């Protein structure tokens, strides 16, 4: 979460756990990352901006590296 808050500040919707049909048959753990809404004008502008897209990709990569370094995998 901390890596993404620099790119897309959290709007207080919280974390949710639930069944996602897309993930039901996968043989490994999965994560969905929702950063904004395409229907929100400000979010759409950020989501379509190349620099923001790169910042999102960097935040995802950093989070993955941190997860695996902390979990010892």
PDB file of N, H, CA, C and O in Angstrom:
ATOM      1  N   UNK A   1       0.818  -1.196   0.000  1.00  0.00           N
ATOM      2  CA  UNK A   1       0.000   0.000   0.000  1.00  0.00           C
ATOM      3  C   UNK A   1       0.861   1.259   0.000  1.00  0.00           C
ATOM      4  O   UNK A   1       0.550   2.211  -0.715  1.00  0.00           O
ATOM      5  N   UNK A   2       1.927   1.282   0.780  1.00  0.00           N
ATOM      6  H   UNK A   2       2.179   0.508   1.361  1.00  0.00           H
ATOM      7  CA  UNK A   2       2.737   2.493   0.877  1.00  0.00           C
ATOM      8  C   UNK A   2       3.383   2.857  -0.457  1.00  0.00           C
ATOM      9  O   UNK A   2       3.576   4.038  -0.743  1.00  0.00           O
ATOM     10  N   UNK A   3       3.715   1.873  -1.267  1.00  0.00           N
ATOM     11  H   UNK A   3       3.558   0.913  -1.034  1.00  0.00           H
ATOM     12  CA  UNK A   3       4.330   2.165  -2.558  1.00  0.00           C
ATOM     13  C   UNK A   3       3.334   2.791  -3.533  1.00  0.00           C
ATOM     14  O   UNK A   3       3.717   3.570  -4.405  1.00  0.00           O
ATOM     15  N   UNK A   4       2.067   2.450  -3.382  1.00  0.00           N
ATOM     16  H   UNK A   4       1.756   1.817  -2.673  1.00  0.00           H
ATOM     17  CA  UNK A   4       1.049   2.978  -4.292  1.00  0.00           C
ATOM     18  C   UNK A   4       0.505   4.328  -3.850  1.00  0.00           C
ATOM     19  O   UNK A   4       0.038   5.110  -4.678  1.00  0.00           O
ATOM     20  N   UNK A   5       0.561   4.607  -2.551  1.00  0.00           N
ATOM     21  H   UNK A   5       0.940   3.972  -1.878  1.00  0.00           H
ATOM     22  CA  UNK A   5      -0.027   5.853  -2.059  1.00  0.00           C
ATOM     23  C   UNK A   5       0.682   7.085  -2.611  1.00  0.00           C
ATOM     24  O   UNK A   5       0.102   8.171  -2.643  1.00  0.00           O
ATOM     25  N   UNK A   6       1.919   6.929  -3.040  1.00  0.00           N
ATOM     26  H   UNK A   6       2.390   6.047  -3.014  1.00  0.00           H
ATOM     27  CA  UNK A   6       2.635   8.056  -3.643  1.00  0.00           C
ATOM     28  C   UNK A   6       2.085   8.376  -5.038  1.00  0.00           C
ATOM     29  O   UNK A   6       2.110   9.524  -5.481  1.00  0.00           O
ATOM     30  N   UNK A   7       1.591   7.340  -5.716  1.00  0.00           N
ATOM     31  H   UNK A   7       1.572   6.407  -5.356  1.00  0.00           H
ATOM     32  CA  UNK A   7       1.077   7.500  -7.074  1.00  0.00           C
ATOM     33  C   UNK A   7      -0.424   7.807  -7.040  1.00  0.00           C
ATOM     34  O   UNK A   7      -0.891   8.759  -7.666  1.00  0.00           O
ATOM     35  N   UNK A   8      -1.163   6.987  -6.303  1.00  0.00           N
ATOM     36  H   UNK A   8      -0.784   6.213  -5.795  1.00  0.00           H
ATOM     37  CA  UNK A   8      -2.604   7.152  -6.156  1.00  0.00           C
ATOM     38  C   UNK A   8      -2.931   7.148  -4.674  1.00  0.00           C
ATOM     39  O   UNK A   8      -3.021   6.077  -4.074  1.00  0.00           O
ATOM     40  N   UNK A   9      -3.111   8.308  -4.065  1.00  0.00           N
ATOM     41  H   UNK A   9      -3.038   9.178  -4.552  1.00  0.00           H
ATOM     42  CA  UNK A   9      -3.459   8.336  -2.639  1.00  0.00           C
ATOM     43  C   UNK A   9      -4.737   7.546  -2.378  1.00  0.00           C
ATOM     44  O   UNK A   9      -5.697   7.621  -3.145  1.00  0.00           O
ATOM     45  N   UNK A  10      -4.734   6.799  -1.302  1.00  0.00           N
ATOM     46  H   UNK A  10      -3.954   6.737  -0.679  1.00  0.00           H
ATOM     47  CA  UNK A  10      -5.863   5.930  -0.949  1.00  0.00           C
ATOM     48  C   UNK A  10      -7.091   6.758  -0.611  1.00  0.00           C
ATOM     49  O   UNK A  10      -6.993   7.811   0.020  1.00  0.00           O
ATOM     50  N   UNK A  11      -8.247   6.271  -1.040  1.00  0.00           N
ATOM     51  H   UNK A  11      -8.327   5.416  -1.553  1.00  0.00           H
ATOM     52  CA  UNK A  11      -9.497   6.991  -0.808  1.00  0.00           C
ATOM     53  C   UNK A  11     -10.338   6.349   0.291  1.00  0.00           C
ATOM     54  O   UNK A  11     -11.541   6.595   0.371  1.00  0.00           O
ATOM     55  N   UNK A  12      -9.723   5.533   1.131  1.00  0.00           N
ATOM     56  H   UNK A  12      -8.746   5.333   1.066  1.00  0.00           H
ATOM     57  CA  UNK A  12     -10.411   5.010   2.300  1.00  0.00           C
ATOM     58  C   UNK A  12     -11.454   3.935   2.032  1.00  0.00           C
ATOM     59  O   UNK A  12     -12.387   3.779   2.820  1.00  0.00           O
ATOM     60  N   UNK A  13     -11.322   3.204   0.958  1.00  0.00           N
ATOM     61  H   UNK A  13     -10.565   3.331   0.317  1.00  0.00           H
ATOM     62  CA  UNK A  13     -12.279   2.134   0.686  1.00  0.00           C
ATOM     63  C   UNK A  13     -11.903   0.836   1.400  1.00  0.00           C
ATOM     64  O   UNK A  13     -12.720  -0.080   1.502  1.00  0.00           O
ATOM     65  N   UNK A  14     -10.680   0.761   1.888  1.00  0.00           N
ATOM     66  H   UNK A  14     -10.017   1.504   1.804  1.00  0.00           H
ATOM     67  CA  UNK A  14     -10.237  -0.407   2.640  1.00  0.00           C
ATOM     68  C   UNK A  14      -9.877  -1.590   1.762  1.00  0.00           C
ATOM     69  O   UNK A  14     -10.094  -1.581   0.550  1.00  0.00           O
ATOM     70  N   UNK A  15      -9.326  -2.598   2.397  1.00  0.00           N
ATOM     71  H   UNK A  15      -9.150  -2.605   3.382  1.00  0.00           H
ATOM     72  CA  UNK A  15      -8.972  -3.826   1.708  1.00  0.00           C
ATOM     73  C   UNK A  15     -10.156  -4.769   1.766  1.00  0.00           C
ATOM     74  O   UNK A  15     -10.882  -4.816   2.758  1.00  0.00           O
ATOM     75  N   UNK A  16     -10.340  -5.507   0.707  1.00  0.00           N
ATOM     76  H   UNK A  16      -9.750  -5.468  -0.100  1.00  0.00           H
ATOM     77  CA  UNK A  16     -11.462  -6.436   0.654  1.00  0.00           C
ATOM     78  C   UNK A  16     -10.977  -7.810   0.237  1.00  0.00           C
ATOM     79  O   UNK A  16     -10.043  -7.960  -0.551  1.00  0.00           O
ATOM     80  N   UNK A  17     -11.628  -8.779   0.779  1.00  0.00           N
ATOM     81  H   UNK A  17     -12.386  -8.658   1.419  1.00  0.00           H
ATOM     82  CA  UNK A  17     -11.345 -10.159   0.423  1.00  0.00           C
ATOM     83  C   UNK A  17     -12.657 -10.750  -0.068  1.00  0.00           C
ATOM     84  O   UNK A  17     -13.698 -10.583   0.567  1.00  0.00           O
ATOM     85  N   UNK A  18     -12.606 -11.421  -1.168  1.00  0.00           N
ATOM     86  H   UNK A  18     -11.761 -11.558  -1.684  1.00  0.00           H
ATOM     87  CA  UNK A  18     -13.840 -11.999  -1.674  1.00  0.00           C
ATOM     88  C   UNK A  18     -13.579 -12.927  -2.833  1.00  0.00           C
ATOM     89  O   UNK A  18     -12.467 -12.993  -3.356  1.00  0.00           O
ATOM     90  N   UNK A  19     -14.601 -13.634  -3.226  1.00  0.00           N
ATOM     91  H   UNK A  19     -15.505 -13.580  -2.801  1.00  0.00           H
ATOM     92  CA  UNK A  19     -14.440 -14.561  -4.351  1.00  0.00           C
ATOM     93  C   UNK A  19     -14.389 -13.799  -5.681  1.00  0.00           C
ATOM     94  O   UNK A  19     -15.239 -12.952  -5.960  1.00  0.00           O
ATOM     95  N   UNK A  20     -13.404 -14.109  -6.471  1.00  0.00           N
ATOM     96  H   UNK A  20     -12.714 -14.797  -6.244  1.00  0.00           H
ATOM     97  CA  UNK A  20     -13.287 -13.543  -7.805  1.00  0.00           C
ATOM     98  C   UNK A  20     -13.255 -14.704  -8.781  1.00  0.00           C
ATOM     99  O   UNK A  20     -12.333 -15.518  -8.741  1.00  0.00           O
ATOM    100  N   UNK A  21     -14.225 -14.793  -9.637  1.00  0.00           N
ATOM    101  H   UNK A  21     -14.975 -14.132  -9.669  1.00  0.00           H
ATOM    102  CA  UNK A  21     -14.323 -15.916 -10.570  1.00  0.00           C
ATOM    103  C   UNK A  21     -13.058 -16.097 -11.398  1.00  0.00           C
ATOM    104  O   UNK A  21     -12.681 -17.224 -11.719  1.00  0.00           O
ATOM    105  N   UNK A  22     -12.407 -15.003 -11.742  1.00  0.00           N
ATOM    106  H   UNK A  22     -12.713 -14.088 -11.481  1.00  0.00           H
ATOM    107  CA  UNK A  22     -11.201 -15.056 -12.560  1.00  0.00           C
ATOM    108  C   UNK A  22     -10.106 -15.873 -11.865  1.00  0.00           C
ATOM    109  O   UNK A  22      -9.296 -16.514 -12.534  1.00  0.00           O
ATOM    110  N   UNK A  23     -10.077 -15.853 -10.545  1.00  0.00           N
ATOM    111  H   UNK A  23     -10.735 -15.332 -10.001  1.00  0.00           H
ATOM    112  CA  UNK A  23      -9.006 -16.489  -9.787  1.00  0.00           C
ATOM    113  C   UNK A  23      -9.330 -17.898  -9.292  1.00  0.00           C
ATOM    114  O   UNK A  23      -8.437 -18.604  -8.823  1.00  0.00           O
ATOM    115  N   UNK A  24     -10.575 -18.310  -9.387  1.00  0.00           N
ATOM    116  H   UNK A  24     -11.300 -17.737  -9.768  1.00  0.00           H
ATOM    117  CA  UNK A  24     -10.992 -19.568  -8.761  1.00  0.00           C
ATOM    118  C   UNK A  24     -10.216 -20.799  -9.225  1.00  0.00           C
ATOM    119  O   UNK A  24      -9.961 -21.693  -8.418  1.00  0.00           O
ATOM    120  N   UNK A  25      -9.843 -20.869 -10.468  1.00  0.00           N
ATOM    121  H   UNK A  25     -10.050 -20.143 -11.123  1.00  0.00           H
ATOM    122  CA  UNK A  25      -9.168 -22.056 -10.991  1.00  0.00           C
ATOM    123  C   UNK A  25      -7.645 -21.934 -11.022  1.00  0.00           C
ATOM    124  O   UNK A  25      -6.962 -22.851 -11.479  1.00  0.00           O
ATOM    125  N   UNK A  26      -7.113 -20.829 -10.549  1.00  0.00           N
ATOM    126  H   UNK A  26      -7.668 -20.084 -10.178  1.00  0.00           H
ATOM    127  CA  UNK A  26      -5.664 -20.645 -10.569  1.00  0.00           C
ATOM    128  C   UNK A  26      -4.996 -21.479  -9.481  1.00  0.00           C
ATOM    129  O   UNK A  26      -5.480 -21.525  -8.350  1.00  0.00           O
ATOM    130  N   UNK A  27      -3.888 -22.137  -9.813  1.00  0.00           N
ATOM    131  H   UNK A  27      -3.494 -22.099 -10.732  1.00  0.00           H
ATOM    132  CA  UNK A  27      -3.206 -22.982  -8.837  1.00  0.00           C
ATOM    133  C   UNK A  27      -2.225 -22.226  -7.934  1.00  0.00           C
ATOM    134  O   UNK A  27      -1.433 -22.853  -7.229  1.00  0.00           O
ATOM    135  N   UNK A  28      -2.267 -20.897  -7.946  1.00  0.00           N
ATOM    136  H   UNK A  28      -2.910 -20.388  -8.518  1.00  0.00           H
ATOM    137  CA  UNK A  28      -1.348 -20.119  -7.139  1.00  0.00           C
ATOM    138  C   UNK A  28      -2.070 -18.898  -6.563  1.00  0.00           C
ATOM    139  O   UNK A  28      -3.120 -18.505  -7.071  1.00  0.00           O
ATOM    140  N   UNK A  29      -1.516 -18.298  -5.512  1.00  0.00           N
ATOM    141  H   UNK A  29      -0.663 -18.617  -5.099  1.00  0.00           H
ATOM    142  CA  UNK A  29      -2.126 -17.089  -4.952  1.00  0.00           C
ATOM    143  C   UNK A  29      -2.162 -15.970  -5.995  1.00  0.00           C
ATOM    144  O   UNK A  29      -1.289 -15.893  -6.861  1.00  0.00           O
ATOM    145  N   UNK A  30      -3.162 -15.118  -5.909  1.00  0.00           N
ATOM    146  H   UNK A  30      -3.870 -15.181  -5.206  1.00  0.00           H
ATOM    147  CA  UNK A  30      -3.328 -14.035  -6.878  1.00  0.00           C
ATOM    148  C   UNK A  30      -3.722 -12.750  -6.170  1.00  0.00           C
ATOM    149  O   UNK A  30      -4.253 -12.766  -5.059  1.00  0.00           O
ATOM    150  N   UNK A  31      -3.451 -11.643  -6.835  1.00  0.00           N
ATOM    151  H   UNK A  31      -3.019 -11.630  -7.737  1.00  0.00           H
ATOM    152  CA  UNK A  31      -3.759 -10.330  -6.279  1.00  0.00           C
ATOM    153  C   UNK A  31      -4.376  -9.464  -7.368  1.00  0.00           C
ATOM    154  O   UNK A  31      -3.937  -9.496  -8.518  1.00  0.00           O
ATOM    155  N   UNK A  32      -5.390  -8.691  -7.005  1.00  0.00           N
ATOM    156  H   UNK A  32      -5.746  -8.664  -6.071  1.00  0.00           H
ATOM    157  CA  UNK A  32      -5.956  -7.688  -7.907  1.00  0.00           C
ATOM    158  C   UNK A  32      -5.577  -6.320  -7.340  1.00  0.00           C
ATOM    159  O   UNK A  32      -5.741  -6.061  -6.148  1.00  0.00           O
ATOM    160  N   UNK A  33      -5.073  -5.461  -8.204  1.00  0.00           N
ATOM    161  H   UNK A  33      -4.939  -5.671  -9.172  1.00  0.00           H
ATOM    162  CA  UNK A  33      -4.697  -4.116  -7.783  1.00  0.00           C
ATOM    163  C   UNK A  33      -5.598  -3.134  -8.512  1.00  0.00           C
ATOM    164  O   UNK A  33      -5.543  -3.011  -9.736  1.00  0.00           O
ATOM    165  N   UNK A  34      -6.420  -2.446  -7.755  1.00  0.00           N
ATOM    166  H   UNK A  34      -6.466  -2.546  -6.761  1.00  0.00           H
ATOM    167  CA  UNK A  34      -7.312  -1.441  -8.325  1.00  0.00           C
ATOM    168  C   UNK A  34      -6.855  -0.078  -7.817  1.00  0.00           C
ATOM    169  O   UNK A  34      -6.909   0.197  -6.618  1.00  0.00           O
ATOM    170  N   UNK A  35      -6.412   0.757  -8.722  1.00  0.00           N
ATOM    171  H   UNK A  35      -6.368   0.534  -9.696  1.00  0.00           H
ATOM    172  CA  UNK A  35      -5.855   2.047  -8.317  1.00  0.00           C
ATOM    173  C   UNK A  35      -6.783   3.222  -8.565  1.00  0.00           C
ATOM    174  O   UNK A  35      -6.665   4.249  -7.897  1.00  0.00           O
ATOM    175  N   UNK A  36      -7.683   3.095  -9.492  1.00  0.00           N
ATOM    176  H   UNK A  36      -7.779   2.260 -10.035  1.00  0.00           H
ATOM    177  CA  UNK A  36      -8.550   4.212  -9.815  1.00  0.00           C
ATOM    178  C   UNK A  36      -9.716   3.740 -10.642  1.00  0.00           C
ATOM    179  O   UNK A  36      -9.872   2.550 -10.918  1.00  0.00           O
ATOM    180  N   UNK A  37     -10.530   4.694 -11.032  1.00  0.00           N
ATOM    181  H   UNK A  37     -10.404   5.661 -10.809  1.00  0.00           H
ATOM    182  CA  UNK A  37     -11.715   4.407 -11.824  1.00  0.00           C
ATOM    183  C   UNK A  37     -11.637   5.136 -13.163  1.00  0.00           C
ATOM    184  O   UNK A  37     -11.423   6.348 -13.201  1.00  0.00           O
ATOM    185  N   UNK A  38     -11.808   4.408 -14.245  1.00  0.00           N
ATOM    186  H   UNK A  38     -11.982   3.424 -14.214  1.00  0.00           H
ATOM    187  CA  UNK A  38     -11.776   5.017 -15.574  1.00  0.00           C
ATOM    188  C   UNK A  38     -12.946   5.980 -15.759  1.00  0.00           C
ATOM    189  O   UNK A  38     -12.887   6.865 -16.612  1.00  0.00           O
ATOM    190  N   UNK A  39     -14.002   5.817 -14.973  1.00  0.00           N
ATOM    191  H   UNK A  39     -14.050   5.097 -14.280  1.00  0.00           H
ATOM    192  CA  UNK A  39     -15.165   6.698 -15.074  1.00  0.00           C
ATOM    193  C   UNK A  39     -14.957   8.020 -14.331  1.00  0.00           C
ATOM    194  O   UNK A  39     -15.735   8.958 -14.506  1.00  0.00           O
ATOM    195  N   UNK A  40     -13.910   8.098 -13.502  1.00  0.00           N
ATOM    196  H   UNK A  40     -13.279   7.336 -13.359  1.00  0.00           H
ATOM    197  CA  UNK A  40     -13.596   9.326 -12.777  1.00  0.00           C
ATOM    198  C   UNK A  40     -12.596  10.125 -13.623  1.00  0.00           C
ATOM    199  O   UNK A  40     -11.523   9.623 -13.959  1.00  0.00           O
ATOM    200  N   UNK A  41     -12.948  11.350 -13.958  1.00  0.00           N
ATOM    201  H   UNK A  41     -13.819  11.757 -13.685  1.00  0.00           H
ATOM    202  CA  UNK A  41     -12.120  12.155 -14.873  1.00  0.00           C
ATOM    203  C   UNK A  41     -10.685  12.317 -14.369  1.00  0.00           C
ATOM    204  O   UNK A  41      -9.739  12.154 -15.141  1.00  0.00           O
ATOM    205  N   UNK A  42     -10.512  12.634 -13.087  1.00  0.00           N
ATOM    206  H   UNK A  42     -11.280  12.767 -12.460  1.00  0.00           H
ATOM    207  CA  UNK A  42      -9.169  12.814 -12.544  1.00  0.00           C
ATOM    208  C   UNK A  42      -8.389  11.497 -12.564  1.00  0.00           C
ATOM    209  O   UNK A  42      -7.216  11.473 -12.935  1.00  0.00           O
ATOM    210  N   UNK A  43      -9.040  10.408 -12.165  1.00  0.00           N
ATOM    211  H   UNK A  43      -9.993  10.427 -11.863  1.00  0.00           H
ATOM    212  CA  UNK A  43      -8.388   9.093 -12.195  1.00  0.00           C
ATOM    213  C   UNK A  43      -8.009   8.717 -13.615  1.00  0.00           C
ATOM    214  O   UNK A  43      -6.901   8.237 -13.853  1.00  0.00           O
ATOM    215  N   UNK A  44      -8.910   8.928 -14.559  1.00  0.00           N
ATOM    216  H   UNK A  44      -9.811   9.319 -14.366  1.00  0.00           H
ATOM    217  CA  UNK A  44      -8.645   8.570 -15.957  1.00  0.00           C
ATOM    218  C   UNK A  44      -7.443   9.334 -16.494  1.00  0.00           C
ATOM    219  O   UNK A  44      -6.610   8.765 -17.200  1.00  0.00           O
ATOM    220  N   UNK A  45      -7.346  10.619 -16.165  1.00  0.00           N
ATOM    221  H   UNK A  45      -8.023  11.081 -15.592  1.00  0.00           H
ATOM    222  CA  UNK A  45      -6.192  11.411 -16.612  1.00  0.00           C
ATOM    223  C   UNK A  45      -4.897  10.831 -16.073  1.00  0.00           C
ATOM    224  O   UNK A  45      -3.909  10.730 -16.799  1.00  0.00           O
ATOM    225  N   UNK A  46      -4.898  10.447 -14.796  1.00  0.00           N
ATOM    226  H   UNK A  46      -5.702  10.529 -14.206  1.00  0.00           H
ATOM    227  CA  UNK A  46      -3.700   9.864 -14.207  1.00  0.00           C
ATOM    228  C   UNK A  46      -3.386   8.499 -14.814  1.00  0.00           C
ATOM    229  O   UNK A  46      -2.231   8.196 -15.113  1.00  0.00           O
ATOM    230  N   UNK A  47      -4.428   7.672 -14.996  1.00  0.00           N
ATOM    231  H   UNK A  47      -5.366   7.918 -14.754  1.00  0.00           H
ATOM    232  CA  UNK A  47      -4.225   6.318 -15.511  1.00  0.00           C
ATOM    233  C   UNK A  47      -3.734   6.295 -16.954  1.00  0.00           C
ATOM    234  O   UNK A  47      -3.093   5.330 -17.369  1.00  0.00           O
ATOM    235  N   UNK A  48      -4.022   7.334 -17.720  1.00  0.00           N
ATOM    236  H   UNK A  48      -4.543   8.118 -17.383  1.00  0.00           H
ATOM    237  CA  UNK A  48      -3.599   7.378 -19.118  1.00  0.00           C
ATOM    238  C   UNK A  48      -2.308   8.170 -19.327  1.00  0.00           C
ATOM    239  O   UNK A  48      -1.821   8.279 -20.452  1.00  0.00           O
ATOM    240  N   UNK A  49      -1.764   8.715 -18.262  1.00  0.00           N
ATOM    241  H   UNK A  49      -2.159   8.627 -17.348  1.00  0.00           H
ATOM    242  CA  UNK A  49      -0.510   9.473 -18.332  1.00  0.00           C
ATOM    243  C   UNK A  49       0.685   8.514 -18.283  1.00  0.00           C
ATOM    244  O   UNK A  49       0.781   7.684 -17.379  1.00  0.00           O
ATOM    245  N   UNK A  50       1.590   8.631 -19.253  1.00  0.00           N
ATOM    246  H   UNK A  50       1.513   9.305 -19.987  1.00  0.00           H
ATOM    247  CA  UNK A  50       2.748   7.714 -19.342  1.00  0.00           C
ATOM    248  C   UNK A  50       3.614   7.737 -18.079  1.00  0.00           C
ATOM    249  O   UNK A  50       4.057   6.687 -17.614  1.00  0.00           O
ATOM    250  N   UNK A  51       3.854   8.913 -17.531  1.00  0.00           N
ATOM    251  H   UNK A  51       3.494   9.766 -17.910  1.00  0.00           H
ATOM    252  CA  UNK A  51       4.686   9.001 -16.322  1.00  0.00           C
ATOM    253  C   UNK A  51       4.006   8.307 -15.143  1.00  0.00           C
ATOM    254  O   UNK A  51       4.665   7.632 -14.352  1.00  0.00           O
ATOM    255  N   UNK A  52       2.703   8.473 -15.029  1.00  0.00           N
ATOM    256  H   UNK A  52       2.168   9.022 -15.672  1.00  0.00           H
ATOM    257  CA  UNK A  52       1.958   7.812 -13.963  1.00  0.00           C
ATOM    258  C   UNK A  52       1.961   6.302 -14.170  1.00  0.00           C
ATOM    259  O   UNK A  52       2.100   5.547 -13.207  1.00  0.00           O
ATOM    260  N   UNK A  53       1.811   5.857 -15.410  1.00  0.00           N
ATOM    261  H   UNK A  53       1.698   6.471 -16.191  1.00  0.00           H
ATOM    262  CA  UNK A  53       1.853   4.429 -15.708  1.00  0.00           C
ATOM    263  C   UNK A  53       3.201   3.841 -15.304  1.00  0.00           C
ATOM    264  O   UNK A  53       3.260   2.742 -14.754  1.00  0.00           O
ATOM    265  N   UNK A  54       4.275   4.562 -15.573  1.00  0.00           N
ATOM    266  H   UNK A  54       4.228   5.455 -16.020  1.00  0.00           H
ATOM    267  CA  UNK A  54       5.603   4.093 -15.184  1.00  0.00           C
ATOM    268  C   UNK A  54       5.739   4.055 -13.665  1.00  0.00           C
ATOM    269  O   UNK A  54       6.324   3.125 -13.110  1.00  0.00           O
ATOM    270  N   UNK A  55       5.193   5.071 -12.998  1.00  0.00           N
ATOM    271  H   UNK A  55       4.717   5.826 -13.449  1.00  0.00           H
ATOM    272  CA  UNK A  55       5.241   5.101 -11.538  1.00  0.00           C
ATOM    273  C   UNK A  55       4.444   3.941 -10.946  1.00  0.00           C
ATOM    274  O   UNK A  55       4.853   3.364  -9.938  1.00  0.00           O
ATOM    275  N   UNK A  56       3.317   3.595 -11.556  1.00  0.00           N
ATOM    276  H   UNK A  56       2.985   4.064 -12.375  1.00  0.00           H
ATOM    277  CA  UNK A  56       2.516   2.457 -11.107  1.00  0.00           C
ATOM    278  C   UNK A  56       3.309   1.167 -11.289  1.00  0.00           C
ATOM    279  O   UNK A  56       3.366   0.337 -10.382  1.00  0.00           O
ATOM    280  N   UNK A  57       3.920   1.000 -12.461  1.00  0.00           N
ATOM    281  H   UNK A  57       3.874   1.674 -13.198  1.00  0.00           H
ATOM    282  CA  UNK A  57       4.727  -0.203 -12.727  1.00  0.00           C
ATOM    283  C   UNK A  57       5.887  -0.305 -11.738  1.00  0.00           C
ATOM    284  O   UNK A  57       6.192  -1.393 -11.250  1.00  0.00           O
ATOM    285  N   UNK A  58       6.528   0.813 -11.444  1.00  0.00           N
ATOM    286  H   UNK A  58       6.280   1.697 -11.840  1.00  0.00           H
ATOM    287  CA  UNK A  58       7.634   0.828 -10.478  1.00  0.00           C
ATOM    288  C   UNK A  58       7.140   0.438  -9.080  1.00  0.00           C
ATOM    289  O   UNK A  58       7.809  -0.310  -8.367  1.00  0.00           O
ATOM    290  N   UNK A  59       5.965   0.951  -8.694  1.00  0.00           N
ATOM    291  H   UNK A  59       5.422   1.559  -9.273  1.00  0.00           H
ATOM    292  CA  UNK A  59       5.408   0.633  -7.377  1.00  0.00           C
ATOM    293  C   UNK A  59       5.055  -0.847  -7.280  1.00  0.00           C
ATOM    294  O   UNK A  59       5.278  -1.465  -6.240  1.00  0.00           O
ATOM    295  N   UNK A  60       4.511  -1.419  -8.344  1.00  0.00           N
ATOM    296  H   UNK A  60       4.329  -0.916  -9.189  1.00  0.00           H
ATOM    297  CA  UNK A  60       4.188  -2.848  -8.352  1.00  0.00           C
ATOM    298  C   UNK A  60       5.473  -3.668  -8.222  1.00  0.00           C
ATOM    299  O   UNK A  60       5.548  -4.586  -7.406  1.00  0.00           O
ATOM    300  N   UNK A  61       6.474  -3.336  -9.022  1.00  0.00           N
ATOM    301  H   UNK A  61       6.413  -2.590  -9.685  1.00  0.00           H
ATOM    302  CA  UNK A  61       7.746  -4.068  -8.982  1.00  0.00           C
ATOM    303  C   UNK A  61       8.395  -3.966  -7.601  1.00  0.00           C
ATOM    304  O   UNK A  61       8.891  -4.961  -7.072  1.00  0.00           O
ATOM    305  N   UNK A  62       8.394  -2.780  -7.027  1.00  0.00           N
ATOM    306  H   UNK A  62       7.991  -1.972  -7.457  1.00  0.00           H
ATOM    307  CA  UNK A  62       8.989  -2.595  -5.700  1.00  0.00           C
ATOM    308  C   UNK A  62       8.242  -3.409  -4.655  1.00  0.00           C
ATOM    309  O   UNK A  62       8.863  -4.021  -3.787  1.00  0.00           O
ATOM    310  N   UNK A  63       6.920  -3.422  -4.730  1.00  0.00           N
ATOM    311  H   UNK A  63       6.415  -2.925  -5.436  1.00  0.00           H
ATOM    312  CA  UNK A  63       6.120  -4.184  -3.772  1.00  0.00           C
ATOM    313  C   UNK A  63       6.394  -5.677  -3.880  1.00  0.00           C
ATOM    314  O   UNK A  63       6.478  -6.371  -2.867  1.00  0.00           O
ATOM    315  N   UNK A  64       6.533  -6.170  -5.101  1.00  0.00           N
ATOM    316  H   UNK A  64       6.464  -5.606  -5.924  1.00  0.00           H
ATOM    317  CA  UNK A  64       6.828  -7.591  -5.303  1.00  0.00           C
ATOM    318  C   UNK A  64       8.207  -7.927  -4.732  1.00  0.00           C
ATOM    319  O   UNK A  64       8.371  -8.933  -4.043  1.00  0.00           O
ATOM    320  N   UNK A  65       9.191  -7.081  -5.023  1.00  0.00           N
ATOM    321  H   UNK A  65       9.058  -6.264  -5.583  1.00  0.00           H
ATOM    322  CA  UNK A  65      10.541  -7.312  -4.478  1.00  0.00           C
ATOM    323  C   UNK A  65      10.525  -7.308  -2.945  1.00  0.00           C
ATOM    324  O   UNK A  65      11.162  -8.153  -2.315  1.00  0.00           O
ATOM    325  N   UNK A  66       9.794  -6.353  -2.344  1.00  0.00           N
ATOM    326  H   UNK A  66       9.276  -5.667  -2.856  1.00  0.00           H
ATOM    327  CA  UNK A  66       9.718  -6.276  -0.896  1.00  0.00           C
ATOM    328  C   UNK A  66       9.039  -7.510  -0.313  1.00  0.00           C
ATOM    329  O   UNK A  66       9.485  -8.038   0.706  1.00  0.00           O
ATOM    330  N   UNK A  67       7.983  -7.966  -0.939  1.00  0.00           N
ATOM    331  H   UNK A  67       7.620  -7.537  -1.767  1.00  0.00           H
ATOM    332  CA  UNK A  67       7.271  -9.139  -0.457  1.00  0.00           C
ATOM    333  C   UNK A  67       8.214 -10.352  -0.421  1.00  0.00           C
ATOM    334  O   UNK A  67       8.291 -11.053   0.588  1.00  0.00           O
ATOM    335  N   UNK A  68       8.915 -10.588  -1.509  1.00  0.00           N
ATOM    336  H   UNK A  68       8.852 -10.018  -2.329  1.00  0.00           H
ATOM    337  CA  UNK A  68       9.760 -11.761  -1.566  1.00  0.00           C
ATOM    338  C   UNK A  68      11.002 -11.632  -0.677  1.00  0.00           C
ATOM    339  O   UNK A  68      11.513 -12.641  -0.190  1.00  0.00           O
ATOM    340  N   UNK A  69      11.483 -10.432  -0.463  1.00  0.00           N
ATOM    341  H   UNK A  69      11.068  -9.612  -0.858  1.00  0.00           H
ATOM    342  CA  UNK A  69      12.630 -10.286   0.430  1.00  0.00           C
ATOM    343  C   UNK A  69      12.202 -10.463   1.893  1.00  0.00           C
ATOM    344  O   UNK A  69      12.982 -10.966   2.702  1.00  0.00           O
ATOM    345  N   UNK A  70      10.995 -10.064   2.234  1.00  0.00           N
ATOM    346  H   UNK A  70      10.362  -9.655   1.576  1.00  0.00           H
ATOM    347  CA  UNK A  70      10.505 -10.225   3.607  1.00  0.00           C
ATOM    348  C   UNK A  70      10.040 -11.640   3.895  1.00  0.00           C
ATOM    349  O   UNK A  70      10.138 -12.109   5.029  1.00  0.00           O
ATOM    350  N   UNK A  71       9.528 -12.334   2.862  1.00  0.00           N
ATOM    351  H   UNK A  71       9.449 -11.953   1.941  1.00  0.00           H
ATOM    352  CA  UNK A  71       9.008 -13.676   3.087  1.00  0.00           C
ATOM    353  C   UNK A  71      10.096 -14.730   3.014  1.00  0.00           C
ATOM    354  O   UNK A  71       9.870 -15.883   3.381  1.00  0.00           O
ATOM    355  N   UNK A  72      11.276 -14.345   2.543  1.00  0.00           N
ATOM    356  H   UNK A  72      11.460 -13.408   2.245  1.00  0.00           H
ATOM    357  CA  UNK A  72      12.382 -15.287   2.455  1.00  0.00           C
ATOM    358  C   UNK A  72      12.270 -16.267   1.302  1.00  0.00           C
ATOM    359  O   UNK A  72      12.948 -17.294   1.287  1.00  0.00           O
ATOM    360  N   UNK A  73      11.428 -15.958   0.351  1.00  0.00           N
ATOM    361  H   UNK A  73      10.877 -15.123   0.364  1.00  0.00           H
ATOM    362  CA  UNK A  73      11.247 -16.844  -0.814  1.00  0.00           C
ATOM    363  C   UNK A  73      12.226 -16.478  -1.892  1.00  0.00           C
ATOM    364  O   UNK A  73      12.237 -17.103  -2.953  1.00  0.00           O
TER     365      UNK A  73
END
